[in-house]
Amino acid sequence: MTTRGRPKSFCPDRALENAMQLFWQRGYEAASLQDLQAATGLSKSSLYQTYPSKQAWFVAAFSRYVAQRRALLLEQLDASASPLAFIRERLLSVLEDDGPDGVPRGCMLVNVANEFSLSEPALVPVLRQATAGICQVFEQALERAVACGELSNGRDLAARASYLQCVMSGLRTQVKSAVPADSIRATVTVVMTSLDCT
């Protein structure tokens, strides 16, 4: 592949990171080709040399977000002394989703699901994989909570992990809808209490 037209300092990884941040902040439709050029520092021809279309850039950027998100969650789980504290902190982290302009940008996974639903076939496998990955992390946390005695009820952990993922998605939507932080915290308290219900 020729690199003619690319800046001498071109770094594919940095360009994809910048594209990810752009799409996360604005979404797919609102991010223009000019925005993508400005974010990556690439000319139009160089953009298409790297990925063949805006859609391909978006899929690559979203896949990057998914991989980073899951890796971070696993790192945070491993570093936490309490599996339930990890879950609570992750749910409350929706209150810290502000973008560079101070406006809540939410989770890119939720944003993409809301923007495209099932209308974009190229994104369906990535969306399913991303959702399953988040559920798996929550299930691992629940398994650890049972193992260390924080939870006495070890039944239906996969279903409860899916429930937590759904709750987190809903909380992000509430934050973007300007629901007060105290209300979010109160909801998280109820959710945490419900985890050990028989």
Beta strands, then each sheet from edge to edge (+ up, - down):
end
